[in-house]
Amino acid sequence: MGRGTGRATQADVARLAGVSQATVSLILNGGENGRRRVGEQARQRVLDAIRMTGYVANPAAQRLAGGRTRIVGVFTYEPVFPRDSRDFYHPFLIGVEAQAEALGCDLLFFTGTPSPQGGQRLLGDGSRRLGIADGCVLLGRYDDKRDLADLLDRDFPFAFIGRRESTAGPVPYVGADYRTATREVVERLFALGHERVGFLGDLRRDEPSVDRAEGYHQAVRAAGRRPVVLDGTGLSGGEALDLLGDNGLTAAVIWPSGLAPAIRAAALARGLSVPGDLSLAQLGDAESETPDDVEWTGFRIPREEMGAAAVRLLYEQLVSAAPLTADALQRSLPCTVLTGTTAGPPTASAPGSPSRPPSRSAG
């Protein structure tokens, strides 16, 4: 056994098998070429010795030697480790785990370092701990562009769950086609007879929000209507309902989705009907999935499929004989548009009152 560690070493395996330590290393890291060079009898003796000693290769050493550890790192930019089965990020991680298992890979969760600008960074301390993994899957609504640039500069294989951009080059990602899904939802609201359909939500410039906003504008332009873009940041359900009424809206698409149930609850508390007095659509699954009996109009994000596809994309980078093209590195999956029961033809004027304060319209 290794001196003072109680753990078997390659030298222990070599002595028991009657071969050199270099031969053991060649069998462990040399693949088919190593098997041919060593011979089947020596290889079998080494494998028997490994079983007898319980030797486990050091993954970091294998990585430094140019081999693969078959370890996939996972890093999240928000505290998204599932608290329960209804957590928004849980399906992403289910897909990651299932695909890693199918490929015979293990998962290793990396923790981040606090950034002075807020949030977490994967490489904020300049750490080289990523070297223990073959590559890394990243997820979270907000990323750190410095991390993306550093990973691209290091040529370290990774895949982001969600569309991301970097000035350093093409970011490998598997995203959801929010533009198309949002456009189709807004088109349906116009087809139901709504003259004014608003966009209420987070107006920050992260890629998921930008894609949804662009899909909304595409549908509004195609319908020959005027966009009504409203800032919903920090609003309660009642405040958001007032904002919709002040702008004379009979329908709205909502992002982030967690605000939509609060608006519906406020409308019902005031004796309004949803749909009827007001039609609402969620632009994606709720951030925190609370079971209820409402079938929401909007779309469903293929979260589990995105997690699995991100691991496959990472694997393809590892085994490809040549670097993947930008098109091959960036993939988008369709969302499932849901008819739901929260949108219908307008049957009354939008909720509103001239006595309310001016709206916070951004468009």
C-alpha positions in Angstrom: 0.0 0.0 0.0 1.0 3.6 -0.5 3.3 4.7 2.3 1.3 6.2 5.2 -1.9 6.5 3.2 -3.5 3.0 3.4 -4.3 3.5 -0.3 -3.0 1.3 -3.1 -0.7 3.0 -5.7 0.3 2.2 -9.2 3.6 0.9 -7.8 1.6 -1.6 -5.7 -0.3 -2.8 -8.7 2.9 -3.1 -10.8 4.6 -5.2 -8.1 1.7 -7.6 -7.8 1.2 -7.9 -11.6 5.0 -8.4 -12.2 5.2 -5.5 -14.7 6.7 -2.0 -14.7 4.7 1.0 -13.4 4.9 2.5 -16.9 3.0 -0.6 -18.2 0.3 0.0 -15.6 0.0 3.6 -16.7 -0.2 2.6 -20.3 -3.0 0.1 -19.7 -4.9 2.7 -17.7 -4.5 5.6 -20.1 -3.5 4.3 -23.4 -6.8 3.0 -24.7 -6.8 0.5 -27.6 -3.3 1.5 -28.6 -2.1 0.7 -25.1 -3.8 -2.7 -25.1 -2.0 -3.6 -28.4 1.4 -2.5 -27.1 1.2 -4.3 -23.8 -0.5 -7.6 -24.8 -3.5 -9.3 -23.4 -1.8 -11.4 -20.8 0.0 -8.5 -19.1 -3.2 -6.4 -19.3 -5.2 -9.2 -17.6 -2.6 -9.4 -14.8 -2.8 -5.7 -14.2 -6.6 -5.7 -14.1 -6.5 -8.6 -11.6 -4.0 -6.7 -9.5 -6.2 -3.6 -9.6 -9.1 -5.6 -8.3 -7.1 -7.3 -5.6 -5.5 -4.0 -4.3 -8.6 -1.8 -4.7 -6.5 0.7 -6.6 -8.4 3.8 -7.7 -6.7 6.1 -10.2 -6.2 9.7 -9.1 -8.5 11.7 -11.5 -6.5 14.9 -11.2 -3.3 13.0 -12.1 -5.0 11.3 -15.1 -6.2 14.7 -16.3 -2.6 16.2 -16.0 -1.3 13.2 -17.9 -3.6 13.9 -20.8 -6.2 11.3 -20.1 -10.0 11.7 -19.4 -11.5 11.5 -16.0 -15.1 11.0 -17.3 -16.1 13.6 -14.7 -18.4 16.4 -15.7 -18.4 19.5 -13.6 -21.7 21.4 -12.8 -21.7 25.0 -11.7 -24.7 27.2 -11.0 -24.7 31.0 -10.8 -27.5 31.2 -8.3 -28.3 29.0 -5.3 -30.3 26.6 -7.5 -29.6 23.3 -5.9 -33.1 21.7 -5.7 -34.8 22.4 -2.4 -37.7 20.1 -3.4 -39.0 18.4 -6.6 -40.9 21.5 -7.6 -37.8 23.7 -7.8 -37.5 25.5 -11.1 -34.0 24.2 -11.8 -34.7 20.6 -10.7 -35.6 19.4 -14.3 -32.4 20.8 -15.7 -30.4 18.8 -13.2 -32.5 15.7 -13.9 -31.6 15.9 -17.5 -27.9 16.5 -16.7 -27.7 13.5 -14.4 -29.6 11.2 -16.8 -27.4 12.0 -19.8 -24.2 11.8 -17.7 -25.2 8.4 -16.5 -26.0 7.3 -20.1 -22.5 8.4 -21.1 -20.8 6.7 -18.2 -19.7 10.0 -16.6 -19.7 11.1 -13.0 -20.9 14.6 -11.8 -19.0 17.0 -9.7 -20.6 20.2 -8.3 -18.3 23.2 -8.2 -19.0 26.0 -5.7 -18.3 29.6 -6.7 -16.5 32.6 -5.1 -18.4 35.8 -4.2 -17.9 38.6 -6.7 -17.4 42.2 -5.5 -20.1 43.2 -8.1 -22.5 40.7 -6.5 -23.4 37.1 -7.3 -21.0 34.2 -7.8 -18.0 33.5 -10.1 -16.7 30.2 -11.1 -13.1 31.5 -11.7 -13.1 34.5 -9.4 -10.2 33.2 -7.4 -8.2 32.2 -10.4 -8.6 28.6 -9.3 -7.4 25.8 -11.5 -9.6 23.2 -9.7 -11.6 22.8 -13.0 -8.7 20.6 -14.1 -10.2 17.6 -12.2 -13.1 17.5 -14.7 -13.1 16.9 -18.4 -15.5 19.8 -18.9 -18.3 21.8 -17.1 -22.0 22.5 -17.5 -23.1 25.9 -16.3 -26.6 27.1 -15.6 -28.3 30.0 -13.9 -30.3 33.0 -15.2 -27.4 35.4 -14.7 -23.9 34.6 -15.8 -20.6 36.4 -15.3 -19.1 37.5 -18.7 -15.6 37.3 -17.2 -16.0 33.6 -16.5 -17.1 33.0 -20.1 -14.2 34.9 -21.5 -11.7 33.1 -19.3 -13.1 29.6 -20.2 -12.9 30.4 -23.9 -9.4 31.8 -23.5 -8.3 28.6 -21.7 -10.0 26.5 -24.3 -11.7 24.6 -21.5 -14.7 22.5 -22.7 -18.0 23.8 -21.3 -21.7 24.2 -22.2 -24.1 26.7 -20.8 -27.8 25.8 -20.3 -29.4 28.8 -21.9 -28.3 31.1 -24.7 -25.3 33.2 -23.8 -23.1 35.7 -25.7 -19.5 36.8 -25.2 -17.2 39.2 -26.9 -14.5 36.6 -26.5 -16.1 34.2 -29.1 -18.9 31.8 -29.6 -20.2 30.4 -26.3 -21.2 26.7 -26.4 -24.8 26.6 -25.2 -28.1 24.7 -25.4 -30.9 27.3 -25.2 -34.7 27.4 -25.6 -36.3 29.2 -28.5 -38.0 31.9 -26.5 -38.4 34.3 -29.5 -40.5 31.9 -31.5 -42.6 30.8 -28.5 -43.3 34.3 -27.3 -44.2 35.4 -30.8 -46.7 32.6 -31.2 -48.3 33.3 -27.8 -48.7 37.0 -28.7 -50.1 36.2 -32.1 -52.7 34.0 -30.5 -53.8 36.9 -28.2 -54.3 39.1 -31.2 -56.2 36.3 -33.0 -58.5 36.1 -30.0 -59.5 39.7 -30.7 -57.3 41.8 -28.3 -56.4 45.1 -29.8 -53.7 46.0 -27.3 -51.4 43.3 -25.9 -48.8 44.4 -23.4 -45.4 43.0 -22.3 -44.9 43.2 -18.5 -41.8 42.1 -16.9 -38.1 42.3 -16.3 -36.5 44.7 -18.8 -32.9 43.9 -18.1 -30.7 42.9 -21.0 -29.9 39.3 -20.1 -30.2 37.0 -23.1 -33.4 35.2 -21.9 -35.2 38.5 -21.4 -33.9 40.0 -24.6 -35.2 36.9 -26.6 -38.7 37.2 -25.1 -38.9 40.9 -25.8 -37.8 40.4 -29.4 -40.4 37.7 -29.9 -43.0 40.1 -28.5 -41.9 43.0 -30.8 -41.9 40.6 -33.9 -45.5 39.7 -33.2 -46.6 43.3 -32.6 -44.9 44.6 -35.8 -46.5 41.8 -37.8 -49.9 42.7 -36.5 -49.4 46.4 -37.3 -49.9 47.3 -33.6 -48.1 49.5 -31.2 -46.0 47.8 -28.5 -46.7 48.5 -24.9 -43.7 47.4 -22.8 -44.0 47.8 -19.0 -41.5 47.5 -16.2 -42.8 45.0 -13.7 -39.7 44.8 -11.5 -40.6 44.7 -7.8 -44.3 45.1 -8.3 -47.0 43.3 -6.3 -49.8 41.6 -8.1 -52.2 44.6 -7.3 -49.6 47.1 -8.5 -49.0 45.2 -11.7 -52.8 44.9 -12.3 -53.2 48.7 -11.9 -50.4 49.2 -14.4 -52.1 47.1 -17.0 -55.4 48.9 -16.4 -53.8 52.3 -16.6 -52.5 51.4 -20.1 -55.9 50.1 -21.3 -54.8 46.6 -21.8 -57.1 43.6 -22.1 -54.2 41.1 -22.5 -50.6 40.8 -21.4 -47.7 38.4 -21.6 -45.8 38.2 -18.3 -42.1 37.6 -17.6 -40.8 36.5 -15.1 -43.6 34.0 -14.8 -43.9 34.2 -11.1 -45.7 37.6 -11.4 -48.6 36.2 -13.4 -50.3 34.2 -10.6 -50.1 37.3 -8.3 -51.8 39.4 -11.0 -54.5 36.8 -11.5 -55.1 36.6 -7.7 -55.4 40.4 -7.5 -57.8 40.5 -10.4 -60.1 37.8 -8.9 -60.0 39.6 -5.5 -61.4 42.7 -7.3 -64.2 40.7 -8.9 -62.6 40.6 -12.3 -62.5 37.5 -14.5 -59.4 35.9 -16.0 -59.9 35.5 -18.9 -62.7 37.9 -19.9 -61.8 41.2 -18.2 -58.2 40.3 -18.6 -56.2 37.6 -20.4 -52.8 36.6 -19.1 -50.0 34.4 -20.5 -46.8 33.3 -18.9 -43.7 33.3 -20.9 -42.3 30.1 -19.5 -42.7 27.9 -16.4 -43.1 29.6 -13.1 -39.8 30.2 -11.2 -41.3 28.5 -8.2 -43.8 25.9 -9.1 -46.6 26.0 -6.6 -49.3 23.4 -7.4 -52.7 24.9 -8.4 -55.6 24.1 -10.7 -54.8 26.8 -13.3 -53.9 25.7 -16.8 -51.8 28.7 -17.8 -51.7 30.0 -21.4 -48.1 30.5 -22.5 -45.3 28.0 -23.1 -43.3 25.3 -21.4 -39.6 25.3 -21.4 -37.9 22.0 -22.3 -35.8 22.1 -19.1 -35.0 18.4 -18.8 -34.2 18.1 -22.5 -31.9 21.2 -22.2 -29.9 19.7 -19.4 -29.4 16.4 -21.2 -28.5 18.2 -24.5 -25.9 20.4 -22.7 -24.1 17.2 -21.5 -24.2 15.8 -25.0 -22.8 19.0 -26.4 -20.0 18.9 -23.9 -19.3 15.3 -24.7 -19.1 16.1 -28.4 -16.5 18.7 -27.8 -14.4 16.2 -25.9 -14.5 13.4 -28.5 -14.5 15.5 -31.7 -11.4 15.1 -33.8 -11.7 18.8 -34.8 -13.1 21.9 -33.1 -16.9 22.2 -33.6 -18.1 25.0 -35.7 -19.9 28.0 -34.1 -23.2 26.7 -35.5 -22.6 23.2 -33.9 -21.7 24.8 -30.6 -24.9 26.8 -30.3 -28.2 24.9 -30.2 -31.8 25.9 -29.5 -34.7 23.6 -28.6 -38.4 24.5 -29.2 -40.7 25.3 -26.4 -44.2 23.8 -26.1 -46.9 26.5 -26.6 -49.8 26.0 -24.2 -53.4 27.1 -25.0 -54.4 27.1 -21.4 -57.4 28.7 -19.8 -56.1 32.1 -18.8 -56.5 33.7 -22.2 -59.7 34.2 -24.2 -61.6 36.8 -26.3 -62.0 40.1 -24.6 -65.5 40.5 -23.1 -65.1 43.7 -21.1 -63.0 46.8 -21.0 -59.6 46.5 -19.3 -59.5 47.1 -15.5 -58.4 50.7 -14.8 -59.3 53.9 -13.3 -58.5 57.5 -14.3 -57.7 58.3 -10.6 -54.7 56.0 -10.6 -51.2 57.5 -10.8 -49.3 57.6 -14.1 -48.0 54.3 -15.4 -44.4 53.3 -15.7 -44.5 52.5 -19.4 -41.2 51.9 -21.2 -42.8 51.9 -24.7 
